[in-house]
């Protein structure tokens, strides 16, 4: 959840509220302060050139601008990690 500037909270961070009227609980600061506000599901914008999770990913799954080999398999150590090209 994001809050108005006058609340004194970081506008580039995500918070969660467990009960109406309770103090918001910090979740994480979004990279480049880029939060996406969706009804009921706010989150940080994902860097399309970073790993989406900790699974192996085919190079063609990344955007062309990422400059990765589209025919290679990449391993990912976790969400937001740099993809590492697996050896043939």
Backbone as ProteinMPNN parsed JSONL, in Angstrom:
{"seq_chain_A": "XXXXXXXXXXXXXXXXXXXXXXXXXXXXXXXXXXXXXXXXXXXXXXXXXXXXXXXXXXXXXXXXXXXXXXXXXXXXXXXXXXXXXXXX", "coords_chain_A": {"N_chain_A": [[0.846, -1.168, 0.0], [0.485, 2.265, -0.678], [1.037, 5.599, 0.58], [-0.17, 8.958, 1.183], [1.953, 11.848, 0.781], [1.957, 13.532, 3.034], [1.751, 11.818, 5.16], [4.249, 11.126, 5.97], [5.658, 8.873, 5.261], [7.784, 6.762, 3.252], [7.379, 7.335, -0.093], [8.228, 5.694, -2.098], [8.156, 3.143, -1.203], [6.754, 0.018, -0.092], [4.034, -0.767, 2.054], [2.188, -2.59, 4.546], [-1.085, -3.039, 5.819], [-2.575, -4.286, 8.619], [-4.809, -3.975, 10.177], [-7.525, -1.736, 10.069], [-6.762, 1.626, 10.721], [-4.485, 1.037, 12.159], [-0.907, 1.389, 12.622], [0.965, 1.578, 9.641], [2.854, -1.206, 8.38], [6.167, -1.567, 7.391], [7.211, -2.999, 4.297], [8.939, -3.243, 1.929], [11.456, -1.335, 0.143], [10.997, -0.054, -3.017], [12.907, -0.714, -5.939], [14.44, 1.936, -7.581], [12.413, 3.465, -6.626], [9.925, 2.756, -7.652], [6.787, 2.084, -7.532], [3.881, 0.11, -8.09], [0.527, 0.687, -8.157], [-2.224, -1.134, -7.534], [-5.637, -2.035, -7.217], [-6.032, -3.574, -4.183], [-3.652, -5.013, -4.467], [-0.792, -3.918, -4.34], [2.525, -3.443, -5.591], [6.098, -3.646, -6.208], [7.546, -2.376, -9.175], [8.76, -4.609, -11.617], [12.038, -5.267, -12.72], [12.592, -5.98, -15.927], [14.844, -7.213, -16.905], [15.915, -8.687, -14.943], [15.893, -11.608, -12.822], [12.808, -13.371, -12.468], [12.199, -15.139, -10.444], [13.455, -17.987, -8.572], [13.975, -19.967, -10.446], [15.199, -21.766, -13.399], [15.547, -19.97, -16.47], [14.576, -19.417, -19.799], [16.441, -17.702, -22.276], [14.956, -16.292, -24.201], [12.783, -15.393, -22.824], [13.325, -13.005, -21.679], [13.361, -9.434, -22.248], [14.265, -8.024, -25.439], [15.977, -5.844, -25.222], [17.511, -6.473, -23.025], [19.735, -7.754, -23.823], [20.517, -10.49, -23.768], [21.404, -13.86, -24.554], [19.159, -15.302, -26.616], [18.847, -17.981, -27.131], [19.884, -19.368, -25.065], [20.035, -20.925, -21.786], [19.31, -19.681, -18.608], [20.317, -19.433, -15.213], [18.767, -18.614, -12.149], [19.224, -17.116, -9.064], [17.373, -16.053, -7.412], [14.481, -13.915, -6.965], [14.813, -10.901, -8.689], [17.526, -11.15, -9.021], [20.57, -11.154, -11.012], [20.453, -12.756, -14.151], [22.251, -15.762, -14.791], [24.165, -17.152, -17.27], [23.91, -20.496, -18.177], [26.291, -23.112, -18.558], [26.959, -24.831, -21.61]], "CA_chain_A": [[0.0, 0.0, 0.0], [1.222, 3.527, -0.67], [0.36, 6.613, 1.366], [0.06, 10.348, 0.782], [3.207, 12.428, 1.259], [1.796, 14.132, 4.366], [1.826, 10.769, 6.186], [5.637, 11.022, 6.409], [6.208, 7.569, 4.901], [8.514, 6.744, 1.991], [6.463, 7.136, -1.215], [8.787, 4.665, -2.962], [8.19, 1.887, -0.457], [5.483, -0.662, 0.13], [3.646, -0.997, 3.439], [0.961, -3.369, 4.662], [-1.948, -2.68, 6.948], [-3.245, -5.488, 9.105], [-6.094, -3.568, 10.751], [-7.85, -0.336, 9.794], [-6.357, 2.554, 11.773], [-3.197, 0.646, 12.743], [0.274, 1.95, 11.979], [1.407, 0.747, 8.509], [4.083, -1.972, 8.565], [7.067, -1.505, 6.241], [7.447, -4.261, 3.6], [10.187, -3.116, 1.187], [11.652, -0.162, -0.703], [11.022, -0.453, -4.424], [14.065, -0.265, -6.705], [14.147, 3.17, -8.317], [11.204, 4.035, -6.02], [8.884, 2.525, -8.645], [5.689, 1.267, -7.006], [2.699, -0.031, -8.936], [-0.645, 0.671, -7.294], [-3.366, -1.874, -8.071], [-6.616, -2.272, -6.145], [-5.847, -4.777, -3.388], [-2.388, -5.71, -4.692], [0.294, -3.028, -4.722], [3.821, -4.115, -5.621], [7.183, -2.92, -6.848], [7.708, -2.693, -10.594], [9.814, -5.596, -11.834], [13.037, -5.0, -13.755], [12.394, -7.069, -16.888], [16.127, -7.853, -17.216], [16.3, -9.425, -13.741], [15.196, -12.88, -12.641], [11.496, -13.257, -11.842], [12.157, -16.036, -9.284], [14.69, -18.774, -8.445], [13.983, -21.064, -11.409], [15.914, -21.541, -14.644], [14.741, -19.188, -17.406], [15.077, -19.367, -21.177], [16.845, -16.352, -22.663], [13.931, -15.597, -24.98], [11.77, -14.871, -21.908], [13.718, -11.645, -21.309], [13.198, -8.454, -23.313], [15.389, -7.9, -26.369], [16.871, -4.809, -24.698], [18.347, -7.021, -21.949], [20.955, -8.213, -24.497], [20.861, -11.845, -23.359], [21.332, -14.848, -25.626], [17.789, -15.828, -26.627], [18.875, -19.439, -27.27], [20.579, -19.93, -23.898], [19.305, -21.138, -20.539], [19.9, -18.892, -17.527], [19.921, -19.805, -13.856], [18.422, -17.468, -11.312], [19.374, -17.435, -7.641], [16.225, -15.517, -6.701], [13.767, -12.784, -7.561], [15.596, -9.661, -8.78], [18.949, -11.444, -9.244], [21.026, -11.131, -12.4], [20.478, -14.1, -14.733], [23.582, -16.293, -15.073], [24.105, -18.103, -18.383], [24.369, -21.848, -17.853], [27.242, -23.665, -19.521], [26.406, -25.851, -22.526]], "C_chain_A": [[0.891, 1.23, 0.0], [0.38, 4.567, 0.062], [0.692, 8.001, 0.857], [1.332, 10.865, 1.439], [3.083, 12.955, 2.692], [1.835, 13.098, 5.494], [3.249, 10.596, 6.713], [6.27, 9.67, 6.125], [6.886, 7.668, 3.536], [7.562, 6.413, 0.843], [6.957, 6.055, -2.172], [8.886, 3.316, -2.277], [6.79, 1.303, -0.347], [5.28, -0.888, 1.627], [2.421, -1.9, 3.437], [0.21, -2.915, 5.906], [-2.71, -3.929, 7.363], [-4.629, -5.183, 9.648], [-6.316, -2.099, 10.42], [-7.475, 0.534, 10.99], [-5.036, 2.222, 12.436], [-2.053, 1.318, 11.986], [0.705, 1.018, 10.83], [2.731, 0.053, 8.813], [4.894, -1.943, 7.276], [7.25, -2.898, 5.643], [8.776, -4.203, 2.855], [10.24, -1.787, 0.451], [11.745, -0.666, -2.13], [12.263, 0.117, -5.106], [13.634, 0.926, -7.548], [12.855, 3.825, -7.842], [9.988, 3.862, -6.925], [7.838, 1.548, -8.12], [4.541, 1.239, -8.004], [1.508, -0.187, -8.002], [-1.791, 0.011, -8.043], [-4.36, -2.081, -6.941], [-6.377, -3.614, -5.455], [-4.515, -5.477, -3.552], [-1.315, -4.759, -5.213], [1.599, -3.807, -4.721], [4.858, -3.221, -6.27], [7.244, -3.331, -8.312], [8.893, -3.63, -10.75], [10.745, -5.127, -12.94], [12.997, -6.194, -14.696], [13.687, -7.779, -17.271], [16.673, -8.623, -16.019], [15.464, -10.698, -13.638], [13.835, -12.672, -11.97], [11.354, -14.108, -10.574], [13.444, -16.859, -9.264], [14.72, -19.994, -9.37], [14.912, -20.755, -12.579], [14.977, -20.84, -15.622], [15.389, -19.222, -18.782], [15.366, -17.914, -21.543], [15.777, -15.587, -23.421], [12.825, -15.024, -24.095], [12.073, -13.436, -21.474], [13.516, -10.713, -22.5], [14.45, -8.381, -24.177], [16.424, -6.904, -25.856], [17.782, -5.287, -23.576], [19.677, -7.544, -22.498], [21.45, -9.558, -23.963], [20.696, -12.767, -24.558], [19.96, -15.517, -25.583], [17.737, -17.351, -26.72], [19.541, -20.136, -26.092], [19.616, -20.113, -22.727], [20.053, -20.39, -19.438], [19.413, -19.414, -16.183], [19.698, -18.533, -13.052], [18.496, -17.886, -9.847], [18.205, -16.905, -6.817], [15.613, -14.35, -7.435], [14.649, -11.541, -7.527], [17.079, -9.883, -9.003], [19.289, -11.317, -10.731], [21.014, -12.55, -12.943], [21.899, -14.513, -15.093], [23.459, -17.357, -16.159], [24.685, -19.437, -17.958], [25.308, -22.336, -18.949], [26.565, -24.738, -20.34], [26.803, -27.235, -22.105]], "O_chain_A": [[1.951, 1.224, 0.625], [-0.841, 4.435, 0.153], [1.705, 8.203, 0.187], [1.739, 10.395, 2.502], [4.023, 12.829, 3.476], [1.94, 13.467, 6.663], [3.452, 9.996, 7.769], [7.316, 9.35, 6.69], [6.582, 8.57, 2.756], [6.997, 5.32, 0.81], [6.177, 5.55, -2.979], [9.624, 2.441, -2.728], [5.786, 2.001, -0.49], [6.226, -1.162, 2.365], [1.697, -1.969, 2.444], [0.797, -2.474, 6.895], [-3.402, -4.548, 6.555], [-5.523, -6.027, 9.59], [-5.379, -1.303, 10.487], [-7.823, 0.223, 12.129], [-4.51, 3.032, 13.199], [-2.222, 1.759, 10.849], [0.801, -0.194, 11.023], [3.622, 0.641, 9.426], [4.38, -2.254, 6.201], [7.425, -3.871, 6.377], [9.658, -5.023, 3.112], [9.206, -1.182, 0.166], [12.49, -1.603, -2.416], [12.63, 1.272, -4.888], [12.565, 0.904, -8.16], [12.266, 4.638, -8.555], [9.115, 4.729, -6.96], [7.988, 0.333, -8.251], [4.268, 2.231, -8.68], [1.483, -1.084, -7.158], [-2.269, 0.526, -9.053], [-3.946, -2.285, -5.8], [-6.506, -4.668, -6.078], [-4.252, -6.451, -2.846], [-0.972, -4.793, -6.395], [1.763, -4.737, -3.931], [4.532, -2.166, -6.815], [7.021, -4.494, -8.648], [9.915, -3.461, -10.086], [10.291, -4.646, -13.979], [13.335, -7.308, -14.296], [13.643, -8.838, -17.898], [17.781, -9.157, -16.081], [14.439, -10.83, -14.308], [13.718, -11.895, -11.022], [10.498, -13.835, -9.732], [14.431, -16.461, -9.882], [15.433, -20.958, -9.089], [15.362, -19.62, -12.736], [13.768, -21.076, -15.613], [16.604, -19.073, -18.911], [14.623, -17.009, -21.164], [15.692, -14.364, -23.303], [12.005, -14.241, -24.576], [11.197, -12.736, -20.966], [13.504, -11.168, -23.644], [15.557, -8.642, -23.707], [17.624, -7.108, -26.041], [18.726, -4.588, -23.209], [20.627, -7.753, -21.745], [22.645, -9.744, -23.735], [19.927, -12.472, -25.473], [19.637, -16.217, -24.623], [16.705, -17.953, -26.423], [19.739, -21.351, -26.114], [18.532, -19.531, -22.692], [21.279, -20.459, -19.35], [18.251, -19.788, -16.031], [20.362, -17.517, -13.259], [17.903, -18.887, -9.445], [18.059, -17.266, -5.649], [16.17, -13.857, -8.416], [15.171, -11.169, -6.476], [17.828, -8.919, -9.159], [18.409, -11.368, -11.59], [21.506, -13.465, -12.282], [22.664, -13.715, -15.634], [22.739, -18.342, -15.994], [25.802, -19.509, -17.445], [25.134, -22.008, -20.123], [25.708, -25.469, -19.844], [26.428, -28.21, -22.757]]}, "name": "protein", "num_of_chains": 1, "seq": "XXXXXXXXXXXXXXXXXXXXXXXXXXXXXXXXXXXXXXXXXXXXXXXXXXXXXXXXXXXXXXXXXXXXXXXXXXXXXXXXXXXXXXXX"}
